[in-house]
Amino acid sequence: MFVPVRLLEMGFSMRHIYKAMEAAGILQKLDPIFYSHLWYTD
């Protein structure tokens, strides 16, 4: 599972990271478990 630890350490929220990944078009490549973790960590 992909965990953007560095971005979280820089102060970005999971919601911001999700939006950036969505805009870049890379969310289609991730597994469904990642999506569930996005909403529990923000």
mmCIF file of the N, C-alpha and C atoms, coordinates in Angstrom:
data_MODEL
# 
_entry.id   MODEL 
# 
loop_
_atom_site.group_PDB 
_atom_site.id 
_atom_site.type_symbol 
_atom_site.label_atom_id 
_atom_site.label_alt_id 
_atom_site.label_comp_id 
_atom_site.label_asym_id 
_atom_site.label_entity_id 
_atom_site.label_seq_id 
_atom_site.pdbx_PDB_ins_code 
_atom_site.Cartn_x 
_atom_site.Cartn_y 
_atom_site.Cartn_z 
_atom_site.occupancy 
_atom_site.B_iso_or_equiv 
_atom_site.pdbx_formal_charge 
_atom_site.auth_seq_id 
_atom_site.auth_comp_id 
_atom_site.auth_asym_id 
_atom_site.auth_atom_id 
_atom_site.pdbx_PDB_model_num 
ATOM 1   N N  . MET A 1 1  ? 0.839   -1.179 0.000   1.00 0.00 ? 1  MET A N  1 
ATOM 2   C CA . MET A 1 1  ? 0.000   0.000  0.000   1.00 0.00 ? 1  MET A CA 1 
ATOM 3   C C  . MET A 1 1  ? 0.885   1.244  0.000   1.00 0.00 ? 1  MET A C  1 
ATOM 4   N N  . PHE A 1 2  ? 0.474   2.252  -0.737  1.00 0.00 ? 2  PHE A N  1 
ATOM 5   C CA . PHE A 1 2  ? 1.197   3.513  -0.836  1.00 0.00 ? 2  PHE A CA 1 
ATOM 6   C C  . PHE A 1 2  ? 0.813   4.418  0.323   1.00 0.00 ? 2  PHE A C  1 
ATOM 7   N N  . VAL A 1 3  ? 1.796   4.858  1.069   1.00 0.00 ? 3  VAL A N  1 
ATOM 8   C CA . VAL A 1 3  ? 1.540   5.805  2.153   1.00 0.00 ? 3  VAL A CA 1 
ATOM 9   C C  . VAL A 1 3  ? 2.455   7.002  1.932   1.00 0.00 ? 3  VAL A C  1 
ATOM 10  N N  . PRO A 1 4  ? 1.892   8.152  1.622   1.00 0.00 ? 4  PRO A N  1 
ATOM 11  C CA . PRO A 1 4  ? 2.702   9.350  1.340   1.00 0.00 ? 4  PRO A CA 1 
ATOM 12  C C  . PRO A 1 4  ? 3.227   10.006 2.615   1.00 0.00 ? 4  PRO A C  1 
ATOM 13  N N  . VAL A 1 5  ? 4.100   9.306  3.313   1.00 0.00 ? 5  VAL A N  1 
ATOM 14  C CA . VAL A 1 5  ? 4.587   9.767  4.609   1.00 0.00 ? 5  VAL A CA 1 
ATOM 15  C C  . VAL A 1 5  ? 5.277   11.118 4.510   1.00 0.00 ? 5  VAL A C  1 
ATOM 16  N N  . ARG A 1 6  ? 6.119   11.281 3.528   1.00 0.00 ? 6  ARG A N  1 
ATOM 17  C CA . ARG A 1 6  ? 6.852   12.552 3.396   1.00 0.00 ? 6  ARG A CA 1 
ATOM 18  C C  . ARG A 1 6  ? 5.897   13.736 3.238   1.00 0.00 ? 6  ARG A C  1 
ATOM 19  N N  . LEU A 1 7  ? 4.859   13.553 2.435   1.00 0.00 ? 7  LEU A N  1 
ATOM 20  C CA . LEU A 1 7  ? 3.895   14.635 2.242   1.00 0.00 ? 7  LEU A CA 1 
ATOM 21  C C  . LEU A 1 7  ? 3.129   14.925 3.526   1.00 0.00 ? 7  LEU A C  1 
ATOM 22  N N  . LEU A 1 8  ? 2.805   13.884 4.276   1.00 0.00 ? 8  LEU A N  1 
ATOM 23  C CA . LEU A 1 8  ? 2.137   14.081 5.563   1.00 0.00 ? 8  LEU A CA 1 
ATOM 24  C C  . LEU A 1 8  ? 3.046   14.822 6.536   1.00 0.00 ? 8  LEU A C  1 
ATOM 25  N N  . GLU A 1 9  ? 4.336   14.472 6.534   1.00 0.00 ? 9  GLU A N  1 
ATOM 26  C CA . GLU A 1 9  ? 5.301   15.150 7.399   1.00 0.00 ? 9  GLU A CA 1 
ATOM 27  C C  . GLU A 1 9  ? 5.450   16.619 7.033   1.00 0.00 ? 9  GLU A C  1 
ATOM 28  N N  . MET A 1 10 ? 5.265   16.946 5.754   1.00 0.00 ? 10 MET A N  1 
ATOM 29  C CA . MET A 1 10 ? 5.358   18.339 5.307   1.00 0.00 ? 10 MET A CA 1 
ATOM 30  C C  . MET A 1 10 ? 4.101   19.134 5.640   1.00 0.00 ? 10 MET A C  1 
ATOM 31  N N  . GLY A 1 11 ? 3.087   18.450 6.161   1.00 0.00 ? 11 GLY A N  1 
ATOM 32  C CA . GLY A 1 11 ? 1.891   19.159 6.586   1.00 0.00 ? 11 GLY A CA 1 
ATOM 33  C C  . GLY A 1 11 ? 0.698   19.053 5.655   1.00 0.00 ? 11 GLY A C  1 
ATOM 34  N N  . PHE A 1 12 ? 0.840   18.296 4.574   1.00 0.00 ? 12 PHE A N  1 
ATOM 35  C CA . PHE A 1 12 ? -0.293  18.108 3.675   1.00 0.00 ? 12 PHE A CA 1 
ATOM 36  C C  . PHE A 1 12 ? -1.279  17.138 4.308   1.00 0.00 ? 12 PHE A C  1 
ATOM 37  N N  . SER A 1 13 ? -2.564  17.415 4.153   1.00 0.00 ? 13 SER A N  1 
ATOM 38  C CA . SER A 1 13 ? -3.573  16.488 4.665   1.00 0.00 ? 13 SER A CA 1 
ATOM 39  C C  . SER A 1 13 ? -3.792  15.375 3.649   1.00 0.00 ? 13 SER A C  1 
ATOM 40  N N  . MET A 1 14 ? -4.374  14.281 4.100   1.00 0.00 ? 14 MET A N  1 
ATOM 41  C CA . MET A 1 14 ? -4.670  13.177 3.184   1.00 0.00 ? 14 MET A CA 1 
ATOM 42  C C  . MET A 1 14 ? -5.641  13.626 2.107   1.00 0.00 ? 14 MET A C  1 
ATOM 43  N N  . ARG A 1 15 ? -6.520  14.522 2.443   1.00 0.00 ? 15 ARG A N  1 
ATOM 44  C CA . ARG A 1 15 ? -7.475  15.029 1.455   1.00 0.00 ? 15 ARG A CA 1 
ATOM 45  C C  . ARG A 1 15 ? -6.749  15.771 0.330   1.00 0.00 ? 15 ARG A C  1 
ATOM 46  N N  . HIS A 1 16 ? -5.748  16.599 0.683   1.00 0.00 ? 16 HIS A N  1 
ATOM 47  C CA . HIS A 1 16 ? -4.963  17.304 -0.335  1.00 0.00 ? 16 HIS A CA 1 
ATOM 48  C C  . HIS A 1 16 ? -4.183  16.321 -1.202  1.00 0.00 ? 16 HIS A C  1 
ATOM 49  N N  . ILE A 1 17 ? -3.599  15.322 -0.574  1.00 0.00 ? 17 ILE A N  1 
ATOM 50  C CA . ILE A 1 17 ? -2.828  14.321 -1.308  1.00 0.00 ? 17 ILE A CA 1 
ATOM 51  C C  . ILE A 1 17 ? -3.740  13.553 -2.251  1.00 0.00 ? 17 ILE A C  1 
ATOM 52  N N  . TYR A 1 18 ? -4.910  13.195 -1.767  1.00 0.00 ? 18 TYR A N  1 
ATOM 53  C CA . TYR A 1 18 ? -5.887  12.480 -2.597  1.00 0.00 ? 18 TYR A CA 1 
ATOM 54  C C  . TYR A 1 18 ? -6.272  13.310 -3.813  1.00 0.00 ? 18 TYR A C  1 
ATOM 55  N N  . LYS A 1 19 ? -6.560  14.597 -3.589  1.00 0.00 ? 19 LYS A N  1 
ATOM 56  C CA . LYS A 1 19 ? -6.954  15.476 -4.703  1.00 0.00 ? 19 LYS A CA 1 
ATOM 57  C C  . LYS A 1 19 ? -5.829  15.588 -5.730  1.00 0.00 ? 19 LYS A C  1 
ATOM 58  N N  . ALA A 1 20 ? -4.597  15.704 -5.272  1.00 0.00 ? 20 ALA A N  1 
ATOM 59  C CA . ALA A 1 20 ? -3.460  15.801 -6.190  1.00 0.00 ? 20 ALA A CA 1 
ATOM 60  C C  . ALA A 1 20 ? -3.280  14.504 -6.982  1.00 0.00 ? 20 ALA A C  1 
ATOM 61  N N  . MET A 1 21 ? -3.445  13.377 -6.311  1.00 0.00 ? 21 MET A N  1 
ATOM 62  C CA . MET A 1 21 ? -3.314  12.090 -6.992  1.00 0.00 ? 21 MET A CA 1 
ATOM 63  C C  . MET A 1 21 ? -4.444  11.895 -7.992  1.00 0.00 ? 21 MET A C  1 
ATOM 64  N N  . GLU A 1 22 ? -5.626  12.348 -7.627  1.00 0.00 ? 22 GLU A N  1 
ATOM 65  C CA . GLU A 1 22 ? -6.768  12.266 -8.531  1.00 0.00 ? 22 GLU A CA 1 
ATOM 66  C C  . GLU A 1 22 ? -6.527  13.126 -9.771  1.00 0.00 ? 22 GLU A C  1 
ATOM 67  N N  . ALA A 1 23 ? -6.008  14.335 -9.571  1.00 0.00 ? 23 ALA A N  1 
ATOM 68  C CA . ALA A 1 23 ? -5.730  15.239 -10.685 1.00 0.00 ? 23 ALA A CA 1 
ATOM 69  C C  . ALA A 1 23 ? -4.632  14.678 -11.599 1.00 0.00 ? 23 ALA A C  1 
ATOM 70  N N  . ALA A 1 24 ? -3.681  13.965 -11.001 1.00 0.00 ? 24 ALA A N  1 
ATOM 71  C CA . ALA A 1 24 ? -2.592  13.378 -11.785 1.00 0.00 ? 24 ALA A CA 1 
ATOM 72  C C  . ALA A 1 24 ? -3.014  12.095 -12.496 1.00 0.00 ? 24 ALA A C  1 
ATOM 73  N N  . GLY A 1 25 ? -4.169  11.561 -12.132 1.00 0.00 ? 25 GLY A N  1 
ATOM 74  C CA . GLY A 1 25 ? -4.674  10.359 -12.783 1.00 0.00 ? 25 GLY A CA 1 
ATOM 75  C C  . GLY A 1 25 ? -4.037  9.065  -12.324 1.00 0.00 ? 25 GLY A C  1 
ATOM 76  N N  . ILE A 1 26 ? -3.511  9.049  -11.100 1.00 0.00 ? 26 ILE A N  1 
ATOM 77  C CA . ILE A 1 26 ? -2.858  7.821  -10.638 1.00 0.00 ? 26 ILE A CA 1 
ATOM 78  C C  . ILE A 1 26 ? -3.705  7.016  -9.657  1.00 0.00 ? 26 ILE A C  1 
ATOM 79  N N  . LEU A 1 27 ? -4.869  7.499  -9.301  1.00 0.00 ? 27 LEU A N  1 
ATOM 80  C CA . LEU A 1 27 ? -5.704  6.754  -8.358  1.00 0.00 ? 27 LEU A CA 1 
ATOM 81  C C  . LEU A 1 27 ? -6.224  5.451  -8.941  1.00 0.00 ? 27 LEU A C  1 
ATOM 82  N N  . GLN A 1 28 ? -6.350  5.365  -10.240 1.00 0.00 ? 28 GLN A N  1 
ATOM 83  C CA . GLN A 1 28 ? -6.850  4.145  -10.858 1.00 0.00 ? 28 GLN A CA 1 
ATOM 84  C C  . GLN A 1 28 ? -5.900  2.972  -10.637 1.00 0.00 ? 28 GLN A C  1 
ATOM 85  N N  . LYS A 1 29 ? -4.638  3.261  -10.367 1.00 0.00 ? 29 LYS A N  1 
ATOM 86  C CA . LYS A 1 29 ? -3.628  2.217  -10.208 1.00 0.00 ? 29 LYS A CA 1 
ATOM 87  C C  . LYS A 1 29 ? -3.548  1.684  -8.779  1.00 0.00 ? 29 LYS A C  1 
ATOM 88  N N  . LEU A 1 30 ? -4.235  2.326  -7.849  1.00 0.00 ? 30 LEU A N  1 
ATOM 89  C CA . LEU A 1 30 ? -4.135  1.943  -6.445  1.00 0.00 ? 30 LEU A CA 1 
ATOM 90  C C  . LEU A 1 30 ? -5.211  0.944  -6.055  1.00 0.00 ? 30 LEU A C  1 
ATOM 91  N N  . ASP A 1 31 ? -4.928  0.197  -5.001  1.00 0.00 ? 31 ASP A N  1 
ATOM 92  C CA . ASP A 1 31 ? -5.894  -0.796 -4.554  1.00 0.00 ? 31 ASP A CA 1 
ATOM 93  C C  . ASP A 1 31 ? -6.991  -0.149 -3.705  1.00 0.00 ? 31 ASP A C  1 
ATOM 94  N N  . PRO A 1 32 ? -8.128  -0.810 -3.564  1.00 0.00 ? 32 PRO A N  1 
ATOM 95  C CA . PRO A 1 32 ? -9.261  -0.248 -2.816  1.00 0.00 ? 32 PRO A CA 1 
ATOM 96  C C  . PRO A 1 32 ? -8.970  0.004  -1.346  1.00 0.00 ? 32 PRO A C  1 
ATOM 97  N N  . ILE A 1 33 ? -8.033  -0.735 -0.755  1.00 0.00 ? 33 ILE A N  1 
ATOM 98  C CA . ILE A 1 33 ? -7.708  -0.524 0.652   1.00 0.00 ? 33 ILE A CA 1 
ATOM 99  C C  . ILE A 1 33 ? -7.152  0.878  0.858   1.00 0.00 ? 33 ILE A C  1 
ATOM 100 N N  . PHE A 1 34 ? -6.399  1.377  -0.110  1.00 0.00 ? 34 PHE A N  1 
ATOM 101 C CA . PHE A 1 34 ? -5.849  2.726  -0.001  1.00 0.00 ? 34 PHE A CA 1 
ATOM 102 C C  . PHE A 1 34 ? -6.960  3.756  0.133   1.00 0.00 ? 34 PHE A C  1 
ATOM 103 N N  . TYR A 1 35 ? -7.998  3.597  -0.661  1.00 0.00 ? 35 TYR A N  1 
ATOM 104 C CA . TYR A 1 35 ? -9.111  4.544  -0.612  1.00 0.00 ? 35 TYR A CA 1 
ATOM 105 C C  . TYR A 1 35 ? -9.736  4.595  0.773   1.00 0.00 ? 35 TYR A C  1 
ATOM 106 N N  . SER A 1 36 ? -9.909  3.453  1.400   1.00 0.00 ? 36 SER A N  1 
ATOM 107 C CA . SER A 1 36 ? -10.526 3.431  2.724   1.00 0.00 ? 36 SER A CA 1 
ATOM 108 C C  . SER A 1 36 ? -9.643  4.124  3.751   1.00 0.00 ? 36 SER A C  1 
ATOM 109 N N  . HIS A 1 37 ? -8.318  4.003  3.617   1.00 0.00 ? 37 HIS A N  1 
ATOM 110 C CA . HIS A 1 37 ? -7.415  4.660  4.555   1.00 0.00 ? 37 HIS A CA 1 
ATOM 111 C C  . HIS A 1 37 ? -7.416  6.174  4.395   1.00 0.00 ? 37 HIS A C  1 
ATOM 112 N N  . LEU A 1 38 ? -7.714  6.665  3.226   1.00 0.00 ? 38 LEU A N  1 
ATOM 113 C CA . LEU A 1 38 ? -7.741  8.112  3.010   1.00 0.00 ? 38 LEU A CA 1 
ATOM 114 C C  . LEU A 1 38 ? -8.721  8.797  3.943   1.00 0.00 ? 38 LEU A C  1 
ATOM 115 N N  . TRP A 1 39 ? -9.864  8.201  4.122   1.00 0.00 ? 39 TRP A N  1 
ATOM 116 C CA . TRP A 1 39 ? -10.925 8.856  4.896   1.00 0.00 ? 39 TRP A CA 1 
ATOM 117 C C  . TRP A 1 39 ? -10.759 8.657  6.388   1.00 0.00 ? 39 TRP A C  1 
ATOM 118 N N  . TYR A 1 40 ? -9.994  7.647  6.815   1.00 0.00 ? 40 TYR A N  1 
ATOM 119 C CA . TYR A 1 40 ? -9.814  7.419  8.238   1.00 0.00 ? 40 TYR A CA 1 
ATOM 120 C C  . TYR A 1 40 ? -8.664  8.222  8.824   1.00 0.00 ? 40 TYR A C  1 
ATOM 121 N N  . THR A 1 41 ? -7.786  8.738  7.984   1.00 0.00 ? 41 THR A N  1 
ATOM 122 C CA . THR A 1 41 ? -6.616  9.445  8.505   1.00 0.00 ? 41 THR A CA 1 
ATOM 123 C C  . THR A 1 41 ? -6.748  10.948 8.458   1.00 0.00 ? 41 THR A C  1 
ATOM 124 N N  . ASP A 1 42 ? -7.759  11.472 7.808   1.00 0.00 ? 42 ASP A N  1 
ATOM 125 C CA . ASP A 1 42 ? -7.881  12.924 7.669   1.00 0.00 ? 42 ASP A CA 1 
ATOM 126 C C  . ASP A 1 42 ? -8.630  13.530 8.834   1.00 0.00 ? 42 ASP A C  1 
# 
